[in-house]
Amino acid sequence: MKTDASTIVEAFENQAAHTPDADAVVTDGDRLTYRDLGSRSDRLAAALHEGGVVRGERVIVLMERSVLLPVALLAVLKVGAVYVPLDAREPMERLALLADDTGAKAAICDPTDVGLVRNLGLTAFDPADSGATAKSAWSVELRSRDLAYLMYTSGSTGRPKGVMIEHRNVVNLVTRPTYCDFDDNDRVLQLAPIAFDAATFEIWGPLLNGGCLVMAPPGQILPDAMGDLLRKHCVTKLWLTAALLHSQVDVDVDALRGVATVLAGGDVLSVPHVRKLREAAPETVLVNGYGPTETTTFACCHRVGADETLADSVPIGRPIQNVRVRVVGEDGDDVAPGSTGELWIGGQGVGRGYWRREDLTAEKFADDDRGPMYRSGDLVRWRPDGLLEYLGRIDGQMKLHGRRIEPGEVEHALVRHSGVRQAAVARRTNHLGDDKLVAWMVLARPGGIDRKDLRRHLTALLPNFMVPAAFVEIDHLPLTSNGKVDRRALTVPDWRERAIYV
């Protein structure tokens, strides 16, 4: 069912009225119909209201994958609030920093995390036991420009930044998309962590189009178990980071044969892996998706053709529906086709900016004569065939396994250790062909450093994906002519040397 809704809640309620008895959410052992999901989210919204949550307030969501996760997200939106998805496995210090930054007073969590939530000074709500009743459908009056969620990404100064995404941004992402087709027969696997914006597509794509949201079991799903999960639930659409896709193709490419559409992104796709997938699963449509968190999951996409000639790279394609892009030179003007420039993104997918960071918003969001545009920091060029090709980053920001990492945040954590005087981090490919995060350290004193203590220090400050895999001790950091750290000159680790690991 295709409707012209302006908010996530309106789009869901239209769909629930149309197919109330269809499966909305399923897991290995549970299911909710659209009617069930609507009524349970109504009750939780009533409980949030009774608990003092008001319109515009931020509500943290700390939950594993289950049928109750979309209940929680819908309930927050129905009360007019803004959900903030966080990972309960992140260090307590980081969670406390983010909770303080949001100004949140409440959190929805699994029973196992009630103590964590209370330690953060928040009121805990259990989506399985709202303790409230809603006599009818619950929803305040919402507008398309109301905030739907805040999603935190790595910050270059050591301070994470919250991206503000509005209802209209999400509705645009999944309403009559040009990058794939949605209908009520779709079954979409929810695999990404909820604090990663791929979950936006995975959750709202099916639920706002009459499909079924298949929640993967909590925890990591290994490639050798993926096939059984996909076949059991007849999954038709699957989103994987580039790294996960590469791993799945290497371990069990046949698992993807029954999936109608596989979407991948978060990093550069490997041409050999794409070729192997096309050969093994010729009926599967592969979509290379590109988009920063600031532009709501996807800004550009490319459907890889069955007979498409792939040379050195897979293009990121063209803007999706209601999105416009520019390729801009250092002078602020558009560059000629074929020339390299920074990708600026405008249109309905662009979020409001950064929460409580007016300075950073002004720096990264620019206005042209057609409205606000996000300055991505990504270098691209228009190919002769009219497709965009990704060429790398302007600054030092990197992506590893689909997750954005600001080197400055990791370096800031490193130098907080008493044994580290200076530090630099960068991505390197090891002898097995895997991308790893490496730290180069100038020690504060001779005689080495307690590596296990250093790892404990970092895991207390950073999420696991930001903790370096290898640590290299050096006498000084190489510098460029303008005095900045020359990351390209950092020595390549000896991957077979056990001393670099902890």
FENHUHU-V433159 format. One record per pair of residues at least 24 apart in sequence whose ideal C-beta (glycine too) atoms are under 8 Angstrom apart, sorted by the first residue. I is the first residue (numbers start at 1). J is the second residue. Records with the same first field share a line. If there is no record, write none. Layout:
I: J, J
//
This chain:
1: 184, 209, 210
2: 175, 176, 209
4: 175
5: 171, 175, 208
6: 142, 143, 144, 167, 168, 171
7: 77, 142, 143, 144, 146, 167, 168, 171
8: 74, 77, 148, 167, 170, 171, 204, 208
9: 74, 77, 78, 139, 142, 167
10: 142
11: 171, 175, 208
12: 38, 74, 207, 208
13: 38, 137, 139
15: 207, 208, 209, 210
18: 210
19: 184, 210
22: 184, 210, 212
23: 212
24: 70, 207, 212, 213
25: 67, 70, 207, 212, 213, 215
26: 67, 212, 213, 214, 215, 233
27: 65, 66, 67, 214, 215, 217
28: 217, 232
30: 66, 67
31: 67
32: 67, 71
37: 70, 71, 74, 207
38: 74, 137
39: 134
40: 68, 71, 127, 130
41: 70, 71, 72, 74, 75, 78, 138
42: 75, 78, 134, 136, 137, 138
43: 75, 130, 132, 133, 134, 138
44: 71, 72, 75, 108, 125, 127, 130, 132
45: 74, 75, 76, 78, 79, 134, 138, 139
46: 130, 132, 133, 134, 138
47: 75, 125, 130, 131, 132
48: 75, 76, 79, 81, 106, 125
49: 79, 132, 138
50: 132
51: 106, 123, 125
52: 105, 106, 123
53: 79, 81, 105, 106
54: 79, 80, 81
55: 79, 80, 81, 140
56: 80, 81, 82, 146, 147
57: 81, 82, 104, 105, 106
58: 82, 83, 84, 102, 103, 104, 150
59: 83, 84, 104, 106, 107, 108
60: 84, 85, 86, 99, 102, 104, 106, 107, 108, 117, 120, 122
61: 85, 86, 107, 108, 109, 194
62: 86, 87, 88, 107, 108, 109, 110, 113, 116, 117
63: 108, 109, 110, 127, 194
64: 88, 110, 218
65: 190, 194, 215, 216, 217, 218
66: 110, 215, 218
67: 215
68: 127, 128
69: 190, 194, 203, 215
70: 203, 207, 213
71: 127
72: 108, 127
73: 203
75: 108, 127
76: 108
77: 142, 148, 167
78: 138, 139, 140
79: 138, 140
80: 140, 142, 146
82: 147, 148, 149, 150
83: 148, 149, 150
84: 149, 150, 151, 152, 162
85: 149, 151, 194, 195, 199
86: 152, 195
87: 193, 194, 195, 463
88: 113, 116
89: 463, 464
90: 463
91: 459, 460, 461, 462, 463
92: 116, 119, 460
93: 460, 461
94: 160, 461, 462, 463
95: 120
96: 120
97: 159, 160
98: 152, 160, 162
101: 160, 162, 355, 356
102: 150, 162, 355
142: 167
143: 167
144: 168, 171
147: 352
149: 200
150: 355
151: 195, 197, 293
152: 195
153: 293, 404
154: 397, 404, 405, 406, 409, 466
155: 406, 408, 409
156: 395, 396, 397, 406, 407, 408, 409
157: 408, 409, 412
158: 408, 409, 411, 412, 413
159: 409
160: 409
161: 354, 355, 357, 360
162: 354, 355, 356, 357
163: 293, 294, 351, 354, 355
164: 351, 352, 353, 354, 355
165: 200, 296, 351, 352
166: 351, 352
168: 348
169: 296, 348, 349, 350, 351
170: 200, 204, 296
171: 208
172: 296, 321, 322, 347, 348, 349
173: 200, 201, 204, 205, 296, 297, 298, 320, 349
174: 201, 204, 205, 208, 209
175: 208, 321
176: 321
177: 320, 321
178: 301, 320, 321
179: 263, 287, 289, 298, 301, 303, 317, 320
180: 237, 261, 263, 285, 287
181: 261
182: 206, 209, 211
183: 209, 210, 211
184: 209, 210, 211
185: 211, 236
186: 211, 212, 236, 237
187: 211, 212, 214, 233, 234, 235, 236, 237
188: 212, 213, 214, 235, 236, 237, 238
189: 214, 216, 229, 230, 233, 235, 237, 238, 239
190: 214, 215, 216
191: 216, 221, 238, 239, 240
192: 239
196: 402, 403
197: 293, 296, 297
198: 239, 241, 265, 266, 297, 402
200: 296, 297
201: 239, 263, 297, 298
202: 239
205: 237
206: 237
223: 247, 248, 250, 251, 252, 255
224: 251, 252
226: 252, 255
227: 252, 254, 255
230: 255, 256, 258, 259
231: 255, 258
234: 258
235: 259
236: 260, 261
237: 261, 262, 263
238: 262, 263
239: 263, 264, 265, 289
240: 264
241: 265, 266, 267, 401, 402, 403
242: 266, 267, 268, 269, 270, 402
243: 267, 400, 401, 402, 435
244: 401, 402
245: 269, 273, 277
246: 270, 273
249: 273, 276, 277, 280
253: 277, 280, 281
254: 280, 281
256: 280, 281, 284
257: 281, 283, 284
259: 284
260: 284, 285
261: 285, 286, 287
262: 286, 287
263: 287, 289, 301
264: 288, 289
265: 289, 290, 291, 298, 402
266: 399, 401, 402, 403
267: 399, 400, 401, 402, 435
268: 313, 314, 390
269: 313, 314
271: 310, 311, 312, 313, 314
274: 304, 310, 314
275: 310
278: 304, 306
282: 306
288: 314, 315, 316, 317
289: 316
290: 316, 317, 388, 390
291: 345, 349
292: 345, 374, 376, 378, 404
293: 351, 404
294: 345, 350, 351, 364, 365, 374, 376
295: 323, 345, 349, 350, 351, 374, 376
296: 349, 350, 351
297: 349
298: 349
299: 323, 325, 345, 349
300: 325, 388
302: 387
313: 389, 390
315: 383, 387, 388, 389, 390
316: 380, 387, 388, 389, 390
317: 387, 388
318: 386, 387, 388
319: 345, 347
320: 349
321: 348
322: 347, 348, 349
323: 347, 348, 349
324: 370
325: 388
326: 368, 373
327: 380, 381, 382, 388
328: 375
335: 381
337: 381, 382, 384
338: 381, 382, 383, 384
339: 381
340: 379, 380, 381, 391
341: 379, 380, 381
342: 375, 376, 377, 378, 379, 380, 394
343: 376, 378, 379, 380, 388
344: 368, 373, 374, 375, 376
345: 373, 374, 376
346: 370, 371, 372, 373, 374
347: 371
350: 374
396: 426, 487
398: 426, 427
400: 427, 435, 436, 437, 465
401: 435, 465
403: 465, 466
405: 437, 465, 466
407: 487
409: 462, 466
410: 437, 439, 462, 466, 467, 468
413: 457, 458, 461, 462, 466
414: 439, 441, 458
416: 457, 461
417: 449, 453, 454, 457, 458
418: 444
419: 443, 444, 445, 449, 450, 453, 454
420: 444, 449, 454
422: 476, 477
424: 477, 485, 487, 490
425: 468
426: 487, 490
428: 492, 493
430: 493, 495
431: 495, 496
432: 495
436: 468, 469, 470
437: 466, 467, 468, 469, 470
438: 468, 469, 470, 471, 472, 490, 493
439: 468, 470, 471, 472
440: 472, 473, 474, 477, 490, 491
441: 471, 472, 473, 474
442: 473, 474, 475, 476, 477
443: 473
448: 473
449: 473
451: 502
452: 502
454: 502
455: 502
469: 501
470: 495, 500, 501
471: 500, 501, 502
472: 500
//
